[in-house]
Amino acid sequence: MAKKNNTTESFEQQLWKAADKLRKNIDAAEYKHVVLGLIFLRYISDAFENLYEKLKKGEGEYFGADPEDIDEYRAENVFYVTPKARWQYLKENAKKPEIGKILDEAMEAIEKENPSLKGVLPKVYAKGNIDPINLGGLIDLFSNIAFDQTKERSADILGHVFEYFLGQFALAEGKKGGQFYTPRSVVELLVEMLEPYRGRVFDPCCGSGGMFVQSEKFVQEHQGRINDISIYGQESNQTTWRLCKMNLAIRGIDASQVKWNPEGSFLNDAHKDLKADFVIANPPFNDSDWSGELIRNDVRWKYGIPPTGNANYAWIQHFVYHLNVKGKAGFVLAKGSLTSKTKEEYEIRKNLIEADLVECIVNLPAKLFLNTGIPACLWFINRDKKRKGQILFIDARDLGELINRRTRILRPEDIRKIADTYHEWQKSNNGNYQDIAGFCKSASLEEVRNLDYVLTPGRYVGLPDEEDDFDFEERFTQLKAEFMDQLKEEEMLNKRILENLAKIDLANLKNDIEN
């Protein structure tokens, strides 16, 4: 990790505050591409320069190597950076008025020399609303990131900074930010429960790639072999796909099988023949615009044809379809998927349960997700269940802590409690699992049948009926806060309009119209 200053703030927090101060009036949705692009540029430049110095010395295996030979870098999976795109050159030119143009040209040159980055890097720096002085300030800021004695550590540090900034931009964007970023604590919980040590990991709605980053990190932390994992993904939003490609590249993760197409996973499945060991995903909740009417007879609908007005059960069957015979899936869905009574969804849920594919359901706390107030849950599907005829229900609604009035996170101890409960239950008679009233319950399929295939954990762990899922006071407070925020946004917009109107010279405007 990078060195921390002697303050209560972490290195990443200080860096974020400094970068955010330079944002001025630029919208967070636009600014994130400016900032994340620079972090990525610093990363690939450091990796390049590290290898460049070795090639230049020409010692050992690098004897006789040409430090400007692109093939030398491709052989080591290092991006080649042209002279005018290298960080030192950018740093030397940071104070020039044309620094935006220099940065855009640097991005274009890097894409030209590295085909895997084609169409990925942002070319937004010469836009008129970005102050060259602030751009120079950002270059200075990222130039001063301290590495522990050696540039060998830069990938770890910059990767961590990139991930932290993604989360901060998601918070800054609020609901829009939730479209590209799954909260880190939710991703950590999914990965801790699935334990993807080796095999093919698939996310067909991969956003900015957090599921993949966490999977690789999990393997590293558990001393596994990172090359035992291969990544497959798909994303329909091209801007988000670009963030994903940069996020994976900065971590040294092979992103060649992370695909983009505007049709999305349902209409244009980029991995039709893939049978994965793990599926980890956070699809859009209750998506009504998924073009289901165009694929009514799709081979993926083995357990029933999903309704055209809601994609939840289309996603579930898409995940199941892509699992191999021993594959496992962990994914986020709207909590309504556990109880929906529409004919199609009820039948699909019933068929999945009777096929003994549903292994575990986790009820999540409120306020975890940035883009929705809809209650959420985790589903775990397992084609190779050890405890046949049983489903584990975990009610985690009371876990986590608020980091602000709108946002909750799961703490490490919460993640550990839920994951340990699941893993002990999986051990059957050899584990230390036991039902805990109000928290967890191992229910038989017969019990689930008796409750008409409802999968809400509260029905099984001993809490009141479905009414307890709605906290009137909490919902009222949330709606009030959202209403006040909306009023503030409208006040700010009206203020800007009045300020702009005040700048208009009415006499000149009248003359212009008359002439």
N, C-alpha and C positions, 0 to 999 in steps of 0.2 A: 504493500500500500504506500501511498504518498505520505510524506511527513505532514503532521498536523501542527498548526500553530498553537501557542499556549492560550487558547480561548475555549469557550464551551462549544463552539461551532466546529463541525468537521471540515476537513479540507474541501469536500464536495460542496458543502453548504456555502462556504466562503466563495468558492469559484462561481457557484450559481448566482449568488448575490451580486458579484462583480459583473457578470455577464448580463444579468437582468437590468442592472443600472444603465448599461449601454443601449438597452432596447429602445428607450425613449417612447415614441408614439407608434412603433411598429407592432402590428398585431402578433400575438404569441404564435398563432398558426403559421404565419409567414416567417417569423424570427427563428423558429426552431430549425428550419432548413439552413438558415445562415449560420447558426451556431454549430449545429451537429455536423454540417459540411466541413467547417473549419477543424473541428476535433478529429474528424476522419482524415482530413488532409494532413494534420500533424502526425497522426498514427502511421499512415502509409509512408510519409516522408522519413520518419524515424526508422521504420523497418528497412526502407531502402538504404538509408545512410549507414545503418549498422552493417548490412551486407556489403555495401560499396567499400567501406574501409577494409574489410577482410579481403575483398577482391584486389583492392589497390596494393595491399601489403604482399599479396601473392605467396602466402606461406602455406605449407602442407598441401591439402587437397585443392587449394586455390592457386597453386603455382602456375604462372603463365596466363592467368585469367585476365580478361579485359573488363574493367569495371563499368564500361559503357555498353557492354554487349547485353541486349535485352534477354537473350536466351539464358544467360547466367542467372537472372532473377526468376525467370519462369521455372527453371529447374529446381529452385528452392521455394517455390510458391510465394514469392515476394513480388508485389506490384512494382513495375518499373516507373520511376518518376523522372520526367524530363527536367533539364537544368532550371528552366524558368517556373517550374511548379514545386521545386524543393523548398522546404520550410525556410531555410536560411535566406534564400532569394526573396521570398515573400516578406520575411522579417525586415530585410534591408530596404524594401520598398513600401513598407506599411504606412509611411507618412505621406506618400504621394497622393495627389488628388485622384489619380486614375487607378487606385488600388482595386476598386471594384472590377474594372475591366481586366486587370492583371489576374485576379482570382478566377473570373469566369474563363479566361483563356487557359489558366492552369488546369481547371476541371476538364475542359474539353481535350487538352493534350493528354491528360491521364487516361481518359476514356478511349482515346484513339490508340494508345499503346497497350491498353489492357482490355481486351474484348469482353471479359466477364463483367466489367463495370459499365459497359455501354448503356446509356440511357438511365443510369443510376444516380450520378452525382448532380448536386444542385448548381445551376448556372443563374443565380439570382443577384449576384453581388453588385452589378453595374446599374441596378434599378434606381430610379431617381429618388425613391423614398428612403434609401439607406445612406446615411451620412458617412462619407469616406473617413472622417475623423474617428467615428465610432468603430468602423471596420478595423482601422489601424489599432484602436484600443483593444479590440478582441484578439487580434494577432499578438499584441504584446502580452495580453492576459494568458493566452495559451502557450506562449513562448516561455512563460515563467513557471509552468508546471514543473515541480521538482521531482526528479526521479532518484531513487535510492542508489546513487553511485554509478549506475550503468543504464544505458538505453535498453538493455535486455528486458528491463521491467516495464518499459513504456506501454507495451500492448495490454498488460494487466491493468495498469493504472488508467490509461485512456479508455479501455473497455468499460471499466467501472464508472468513469466520469460520463461516458456516453449513455450508459444505462440509467444513471442517476438523473441526467438531464432529460432523458425521455420521460421519466416519471414526473419531473417537475413541470415540463411543458404540458403533459397531460393534465396535471392539476390546474395549471394556468388557463388551459382551454376549457376545462370543465366538461360538459357533456360531449363536445366535439372531440376532446382528447381521449375519451373512452373508446372511440372508434378505432384507435390504433394501438391502445395500450391496455393490457390486462394488469390489474394491480399486482405488484410483485409478490405480496404475501399469498395471494390466491394461487399464483403460478407455483410458488414454493410448496404449497400444500399439495397441489395436484402431483407434482414431481416426487415429493417425499412419499406419497401414497403409492404411486405407480412403480417407482424405483427402476427407471429405464437404464440399467447398467450396460446393456448391449442390445444391438438389433436396429431395426428400422423404426424411426420415430416420425410420425406423420401429423401435420396440422393443416387441414384444408381451408382454414380461414385464419392465416397465421399472423395478421397484423404486423407489428414491428419486430416479431421474432422472439419475444420473451420466453415462450415455451421452450424453444430450442436452446437458447442461452442457458436457461436454468437446468435443462437436461445435461448439457455438457458440464456445467459447474457441479452438478450432483455427482456425476461420474468421477470428476477430479477429486472432489472432497471425500469420496469413498474409496479413493486409491484404485479406481478402475482404469481401464485402458481407453483413452479418448477415441482412438481409431476404431473401437468396437461399435461405435454409434454412427449411423448414417441418417441424414436429415432429408425429409421430403415435405414440401409445403406448397401452398397455393394461396394467392391473394388477388382479389378483384379490383382493389383500389391501387392505382399505379403509384400514387404519391406514398402511400403506406408501404407498398412493396419496395420502393427505393430505400426507405428507412430500414426496412428489414434486411436488405442486402448489405447496407453499410454496417448495421448492428452485428451481423454475422461475420462480415469480413474483418471487422476490428477485433473480433474474438478468435480469428483464425479458423472459423468454421466453414466448411465447404458448403456453399449456397447454390451450387450448380443445379440442384433439383428443387429449388424454390422458384415456382413459376408464377407468372402474371398473365391473366387474360381478363378482359372486361366482362365476359359472360359469367364468370364465377364457377364454383365447383359443381353446381347442379347441372347447368347447361353445357359446360365444357370442362369435364373432369380431366385435369392435366396428368393424372396418374391412374388411368383406367385399370391397369393390370397390377397395381401395387397391392400387396398383402403385407401389412405392417405388423410389427411386434407390439407397437404402442401407438395409440392415437391420443393426443392431448390437444384440447381445443376450447375456445370460448366463442361460439358462433353468435351472430346477432340475435337478440331476444325477440321472439314472437314476430318474426319477419313475415309481413303479409304480401310483399312484392318480390317473390322468389321464382316466379314464372312456372309454378307447379302445374298449370294447365297444359303446358307444352310437353310434359314428360310423365303422363299419367300411367303409362305401361312400362316404366323403367325397370331394368333388372334389379336395381337396388331395393325395390319395395317388396322385399320378401315377406315382411310381417304385416303388410297392409299398405294401401295407397294413402299417403298423407293428404290432409286437406289443403286446398289451394290457398286458403287464407292464413295459414300459419306454418312456418317452415320447421318448427321444433322437432317434429317426428321425422321429417325428411332428413334433418341433420343426424339424428340418432341412427337411422338406417344407413345413411352414407358412411358413418363411422364404423358400424358393424360390418358393412360390406367390405371395407378395406382392412379388416383384421384377419390375420392368419389363424390357423386352427388353435393356436395357444395364445392369441393376441388379447391385449387388455386395452381398454379405453377409459380415460377420465376426462370429463368435460363439464362445462358450466351451462346451465339452462335456467330459464325463468321458472320459478317455483310452481307456477300454474301447470307445468308439464306433468307434475306428480299427481294431479287430481282431475285433469281436464275430462269433461264428460261428452265432448263431441264424439259422434259415432266412430269416425275414423281413428281419432287419437286414442280413444278408449280401447278399441280393438287391437291397435298396434301395441299399446302398453300391455294389455292382457297377453298377447302372443309372445312378447319379449320375456315376460315373467314366466309364462308356462314353458318357454324354451330354456329356462334356467340360465339366462344370460345376465340378468341384473344381480350384481354382487353387493353393492353398497350404495346408499344414498346419504348425503350429508346436507343438512339444512344450514345455510350460512347466515351470519348476522346481517343486519341492514347496513346501508351506507358504505359497503365495500367498493362499489362500482361508481365510476365518475359519470358515466353517461346515462344512468337510469336509476330511478328509485324503486324499480320493480324488484320484489324479493327474489333471491336467487338460491340455487342449490347445485350440488355436484352429483353427477351420476358416475358410477363405475360399472362398466360392462366387462365381463371376463368370459372368454370362450372356453377356458380351462379351469373352472371353479373347483377349489378343493373342498369347499363345504357345499355339497350339492343339496338343493332343496331348502337353502337358507339365504336370507338377505339381512345384511347388517344395516341398521338405521342409527344415524348419529345426529343429534340435535345440538348444533353449535351456535345457536342464536345468541346466547349470553356471553360468548367469548369475544376477544378482541378489545381494542381501545380506540377512542376517538383521538385523531390528531388535529382535527378542527371540527367545527360544528357540523360540517357536511360529510366528513370522510373518516372512515374507520379502517384500521388495519388489523390483521391477525398477528399477534406477537409470536416470537419463536416458541414460547412455551405452549401457546394455543395449537400451533402447527404440530408440535411434538405430541401433544395429548391426543389429537385426532388421529394422526398417522400411527402412533403406537397402539391405539385401540383397534384400528383396522388390521394391523399386522399381527397382533396377538390373537385376534379373532380368526384370521386366516390359518393359524396354526392348529385350529380345531382343539382336540383334547390335550395337545402338547403345549398350548399357550396359557397365559395368565388372564385371558379374557373373562369378564363377567358382566352381565347386564347391570347397568346403573340407572336407577329410576330418574327420569328427567334428562338423561344424556344419551344412553345407547341401549339398543335392544337387538338381539338376534332373533328374527322372526322366521317361522316356517312358511313355506308357500301356502299351506293350508290357512294359516292366519291371514295372509295377504288376500287369499280368495274370499275369506269371510268378511273382509272389509272392502269387497268389490274392487280389488286391484288398485286401491289408492296407495300411494307410496310416500305420503307425508310422514316424516319421522315422528312428529308430535302425536300421531295416532297410535304409535307403538311404544314409545319410550315412557309414556305415562303422563303426558301433559294434556291439558284440556283440548277440546275438539278444534276444528279448523278456525273457530272464531279467534283463538288466541294468536293467530297469525297476523291479525290486524290490530295494531296499537293506535287507537284514535288520537291520543295526545301527541304521539311521536309524528304521525302523519300530518296533523294539523300544524305542528311546529315547522315541519319540513315545507309544507305548502306556503306558510306565512313567510319563511325565509326566502323561498324562490320568488314569491310575489314582490318582496322588498328589493331583491336583487334586480328583478325586471324593471321596477320603478327607477332604480339608480341608473341602469343602463339607458333608459329612455331620457332621464334627466340629463345625462352626459351627452347623449346624441342631440337633444334640443339645444344644449349649451353650445356645442360645436356649430350647429346650424346658425344660431344667432351670431356667434363670433365671425363666421364666414360672411354672413349678410352684412355685418357692420363694416367689413373690409371693402365692400363694393362701392365704388364711386358712382353715385346715382347720376350726376351731371354728365359724366363721360358715357355712361351706359345709355342715357337718353340720346346723346349725340350719335352714338354708334347705331342705335335703332333707326333714328331719323335719316341717317346717311346711308 
